[in-house]
Amino acid sequence: MSRPVEHGSPMEELLSTLDLETLEENLFRGRSPQVGWQRVFGGQVIGQALVAASRTVAEDRFVHSLHAYFIRPGDPAVPIIYDVDRIRDGAGFTTRRVIAVQHGKPIYFMTASFQGDEPGFDHAIAMPEVPPPEQVLQDDEERRRFLAAAPRAIREYWERPRPIELRPIGFASNPGPVAGTTSRNVWMRATGPVPDDRRLQAAVLGYLSDLTLLDTALFAHGTSVFDRSLQVASLDHAMWFHRPCQLDDWLLFVQDSPSASGARGMTRGSLFTRQGLLIASVAQEGLIRKKATE
């Protein structure tokens, strides 16, 4: 059931951010919310690029996969230009390439594939047995407990109301990263209504898929993105959209990190509905470099 939302809520702000301005055919402009961060959140760029690509595709085709690279940090103070290349419009699939540009240079590029709904074989892995979101620590408690020692800019950002509520499982008994832990489960929920639009819902899924994924590679070493001795950034992002889903209830993001080496961490994720239906899979590699000490 959709929850009522007030004007100017975090979810309304996210939906507004995803509503790109059309400049010309295949050319769009997006803005960033002014939340005090020095870089644009990667999930925002994923979502905006997916919206840009979707606007050039036939209405009866929907994204089933995307593959992307983060090239440069995004500047939240200036707009992002999304240039869509119509690679192919085939009988069964549509392919688009999107380049995001700021200050005359690419900061991100993505290739996405779209397909119309078709019947076929159907199977999926099972969702793990976990406590329901109602039995997991409330989000306000999480913020107070785990962000108390975070850097000021990060703390101020996460203490603001946000469009996606997070309830990590197991943090009540382990209030922080535990060395050797290579997996993490997080309940996620939109904090306001998301329109009944499969393309927009996919963009919101792209946004939330980048919220907690890279941290999983750091947790294995007893640290997190809040460690100021580390340089942490997403390098690439791949996502597969298996089944459509209304974003009106909790989703479980099951994450693990199979490897870290060479100042990079590999992470994977599966997104399930509360009922256990697998709706999307994600993979990402990120930079987790230790900063040079003076």
N, C-alpha and C positions, 0 to 999 in steps of 0.2 A: 504494500500500500504506500502510495506517495505521501510524503509529509509536507505540510504547508511551509512556505518559505517567505520571509520578509524581503521587501525591496532592498537591493543592495547587499544581499547575503553573499557569503563566499562562493556558493555554487552559482548564483547568478553572475558573479564576477568572472568565474571560470568560463561559463557559457558565453559571456560577452567577449572574453579574450579569444575564444575559439571561433567567434563570428568574424571572419576575415573581411577586409575591405577589398572589393574587386577593382583593380587599377586598369586592367586591360585583359583581353583574352589570354588566359594561361598565366596571368600575373596578379598576385595578391599581396596585401600588406597586413601584417599583424602587429599588435602592440603587446607590451608586457606590463603586468601590474606592478606598481611602485611599492615594493615591500621592503626595500632597504638592502636587498642582496646585490653583490657585485657582479654576479653572473645570472643569466637567464636559466631557469630550471629546465633541465633536459626534457622532462615529461611534457612541458608546455610546447616545446618545439616539435616533439613527436606528434602531439595532438593537432597543432596548427598545420603542420605539413600534410597530415592525413586529410584534414578538412580541405586544404588546397587541392590535393590530388582528386578527392572525391567529387569536387565541383566540376571536374572536367570529364567525368565518367557517366555513362548512361544510368538512369535512375534505377534500373532493375539489376544492377551489378554492385556487389559489396566487397569490401576488402577481405581477403583471406590470408594475406601475409605481407609483411614489410621488413625490409632490411636497411639499416641506416648506420651512418658514421657521424660522430661529432668531431668536427674539424678544428674549430676555434671556440673559445668561450663567447657566449652571447652577451651583448651589452643591453641591459634592461632600459637604458635611458633613451634609446632610439628605436624606431620601428624595424621590423624584420620583413624583408621582401622575399616572397616565395614564388619561384619561377618553375612552372610545371612544363615538362617535356612529354608530349603525347607519344610515347615510344611505339605502342601498338594497340590497335583495336581489332582483336581477333574474333573468330566465331564463338569461342568459348571463354576467352580470358581477355582482360584489358590490362595493359602495363603502363605505369606512369613513373617518371623520375622527377623528383623535386629537389631543387637547390635553394637553400635558405641563405640570404646574403645580407650582410651589414658592413658599412664602411667600405663598400666596393669589393668585399672578399667573402667567399663562401664560409659559413660557420657550420653547415650541416647539409648532408644530402641523403636522400632516401629513395629507394625503389620499392614500389608497392604493386601488388597484383590483385585484380578484382575479378569476381566471377558471379554469374547468376546462380540462384538456388537450383540445385539438381538433386535427384534421389541417388542413393548409393549405399555401399556398406557402411555400417555404423557401429563403432565400439569406442570405449574410452577407459583410461585407468580410473581406479576408484579413489575417492577422496579419503585421506587418512582420518582415523578416529580422533577427534579433538573436542575440547569443551565448546559449547555454543557461545556466541559472542556475549550473551547476557551473563555468563559466568566468568568472563574475563574482566580484568580491571578497567574501570571507566577511563575514558580518554583524558579527562581533566586530571585524574590522579597520576596517569602516566606522565603527563607533561611536568607536573610539579616534582615528581620523584626523579625522573631520568634526564631532565634538562637543566637541573639546578646548577650544574657545573659546566654547562655548555658555553662556548664563546657568545658574547653579547649579541652579535648580529643574528646568529642562528637561533639563540634563545628567543629573541624578540619576534623573529618570523614565526616560529612554531607555537608561541604563546598566543598569537592571533587566532581567531576563528578561521578554519580552513575548509575547503570544499570536500575533502575526504577525511573521514574519521578513521583512526587507526587503533586497533586493539591487539597488540602483540601477545601471543600465547606464551605463558611461562615466565614472563618478566616479574610477576609478583614474588616468585620464590627466588629468582636470579636477577636482582636489580642491576643488570649491566651485562656486557659481553662476557662469555665464559670460554676460555681458551679450549680449543679442540671441538667446539660446537660448530658443525658445518651445515646446519640446517636451521630454518626459522619459519614459523607459521604466523601469519598476521590476518586477522579479520579486518576488512575494509568496507566502508559504506559511504555513499554519497550523502552529504549533509542536507541536500535539498533535491527537489524533483529534477530529473533529467528527461527532456522531451522524448516522446515515442518516435524516435528517428534513429534507425540503425546506424547511419553514418556518424551522427553526433555521439551516439553511445559508444561506437568504436573509438572515436577520438578521446572520449573520457577514459576509456579503458587504457588507451595508450598513455595518457597523462598519469594515471595512478600506477601503471606498471613500472615506472621509474622511481617511485617514492622510497622504497625500502630495499630494493634488490641488491645494490652494490654493498650495502652494509653487511650482508651475509658473508661475503668473503673476508671482511675485517673481523667479524665476530669470532671466526676460527682462531684468531690470534689475540683475542682478549682486548680488542680495541674497537673503535667505531669512527664514523665520519667526524665526530666531535673532537678527535685527537688533533690538536693544532700542530703536531710534529709531522703530520702526514699531508701529502698532496694527493687529493682524491678527485677523480672525475670520470664520468662515463666516456668510453671510447667508441663503442658501437652498441647497437640494439637491434634485436630481431624479434618479431612477434608473429604468431599464427593465431588467427581468429577461427575457432572451430564451429561455434554455434552462437546464434544471436541470443541476447539476454537483456531483459529489462533491468535497469540499475535501480530498483526500488527496494532492495533488501541487501543484507550482508553478503560479501564475497570472501572466500578464504584464499589467501595468496600463500601457497606452499612453495618455499624457496630453499635452494641448497647451493653450495659452492664446491664443485668437484675438484678445483685446482686453483692454486695461486703460485706464480713464479715470475721472475723477470720483471718485477715491479708492476705486474698485472694480476687481476683477480677475475676468475670466471664464475658466473652465477647463472642459475636457471630458475624458472618459476612456472607454476601451474595455477591458473585461476579457476576456482570452482564456485558454483552457486551454493547457497546454504543446503539445498537438497542433494548436493553431491555431483552435479552435472559439470563436466569439464568444458569451459567456454573458451579458454585461450591458453597458449603456452608462450613463454618468453625466454630469451637467452641474452646475456650481456657480458661483455668484458670491460673492465674498468682499470684505470690507473690507480695504484695504491703505493705510491713512491714515498719513501722517507725523505724529508727535507734535509738538505745539508746543514750540519751544525757548524756554527762559527767558532 
